[in-house]
Amino acid sequence: MHAFDVLGDPVRRRILELLVDGERTAGEIGAVVQEEFGISQPGVSQHLKVLRESGFTTVRPDGNRRFYAVQPEPLQEIDRWLGRYRQFWAQRLDALETELVRGRRVHRTAADPVGPPAGGAAERAEEPRSGRKTIRGRRAG
C-alpha cells in the first residue's frame, strides 16, 4: 500500500497523531478512536494492522498488552517526496506570515495605542462644566 493511501484515511492519521508523543497501548488507542470515530474494536485493530504492515508503526508486546509507536522512516520518505513541491507553498507561507504580523500590529495599535496622540492632546482635557481646555489641571488662557 502506498504511503499516501495509508495516510489518506482519517482514522490512521489520528492514530499517528496519538503516537507522536510516545508509545501507547492498543487499548488506549482503541478507546480514543472508538469514541471519536464510532468504529468497533476490530475496526481499530484493522487500522493498526495496516499501519504496522506498511511500516508506519512498530508494536512491542509486554505481557498481554501491545505497545504501538511511530516508525519515522515512512514519514521521512513522504517529507523527501514533498520537498520537490515546497517551492509552491513556501512563498505563500511567507506572505501569510507577513499578513499575520501586519494584522497583529493593527490589532495591537487599535486595542492599546502606544504613546500620546499627536499634538500633546494627552495633556489637554475638557472641563466638564465650562467646556474650556485645561493644561495639566490649569485653565488655559
C-alpha positions in Angstrom: 0.0 0.0 0.0 1.4 3.4 -1.0 2.1 5.8 1.9 -0.5 8.3 0.8 -3.1 5.6 0.7 -2.2 4.8 4.3 -2.3 8.4 5.4 -5.4 9.1 3.3 -7.6 7.5 6.0 -8.5 9.9 8.8 -8.6 7.1 11.4 -5.0 6.1 10.6 -3.9 9.8 10.7 -5.5 10.2 14.1 -3.7 7.0 15.4 -0.4 8.5 14.2 -1.3 11.8 16.0 -1.9 9.8 19.2 1.5 8.2 18.8 3.6 11.3 18.2 4.2 11.9 21.9 5.3 8.3 22.5 4.1 4.7 22.7 0.5 3.8 23.6 -1.2 0.6 24.2 -3.6 -0.8 21.6 -6.3 -0.4 24.3 -5.6 3.3 24.8 -5.6 3.9 21.0 -8.8 1.9 20.6 -10.6 3.9 23.3 -9.9 7.2 21.7 -10.5 6.1 18.2 -13.7 4.3 19.0 -15.1 7.3 20.8 -14.1 9.8 18.1 -15.0 7.8 15.0 -17.6 5.4 16.4 -15.9 2.3 15.0 -15.6 -1.1 16.6 -12.5 -2.5 18.3 -11.9 -4.9 15.4 -12.0 -1.9 13.1 -9.4 -0.2 15.1 -7.3 -3.4 15.1 -7.5 -3.4 11.3 -6.2 0.1 11.1 -3.4 -0.7 13.5 -2.5 -3.7 11.3 -2.4 -1.5 8.1 -0.1 1.0 9.9 2.1 -1.8 11.2 2.4 -3.7 7.9 3.1 -0.5 5.9 5.9 0.4 8.3 4.4 3.4 9.9 4.2 1.9 13.4 6.0 -0.8 15.4 4.5 -3.0 18.1 6.1 -4.1 21.3 4.4 -6.9 23.2 4.5 -6.6 27.0 2.6 -9.5 28.6 -0.9 -9.3 27.2 -0.6 -5.7 26.2 0.7 -4.4 22.9 2.5 -1.0 22.7 2.5 0.9 19.5 5.0 3.6 18.4 5.6 5.7 15.3 8.2 4.5 12.9 9.8 7.7 11.4 11.2 6.3 8.2 8.0 6.3 6.1 7.2 9.8 7.2 10.7 10.9 6.3 10.2 9.4 2.8 7.0 11.4 2.4 8.8 14.5 3.6 11.5 14.0 0.9 8.9 13.5 -1.8 7.1 16.6 -0.7 10.4 18.5 -0.8 10.1 19.0 -4.5 6.7 20.8 -4.1 7.6 23.1 -1.2 8.6 25.8 -3.6 4.9 26.2 -4.5 3.8 27.0 -1.0 6.9 28.4 0.7 6.4 31.9 -0.9 2.7 31.8 0.0 3.5 30.9 3.6 6.0 33.8 3.8 3.2 36.1 2.5 0.8 34.7 5.1 3.3 35.3 7.9 3.7 38.9 6.7 -0.1 39.4 6.8 -0.4 37.8 10.2 2.2 40.1 11.6 0.6 43.1 10.0 -2.8 42.0 11.4 -1.4 41.7 14.9 0.2 45.1 14.6 -3.1 46.7 13.5 -5.0 44.9 16.3 -2.4 45.9 19.0 -2.5 49.5 17.8 -6.3 49.7 17.9 -6.6 47.9 21.3 -3.6 49.5 23.1 -2.2 52.6 21.4 1.4 53.3 22.4 2.3 56.8 23.4 0.2 60.0 23.5 -1.7 61.2 20.4 0.0 63.8 18.2 -0.2 67.4 19.3 0.1 66.9 23.0 -3.6 66.1 23.4 -2.8 63.8 26.4 -2.1 67.0 28.4 -5.3 68.7 27.5 -8.7 67.7 28.7 -12.1 69.4 28.7 -13.5 70.7 31.9 -16.9 69.0 32.4 -18.7 72.3 33.3 -17.2 75.0 31.2 -16.0 73.1 28.2 -12.8 75.1 28.5 -9.5 73.4 27.9 -7.1 72.9 30.7 -3.4 72.1 30.7 -2.4 69.8 33.5 -5.3 70.8 35.6 -5.0 74.6 35.0 -7.3 76.6 32.8 -5.9 77.7 29.6 -6.0 81.4 28.9 
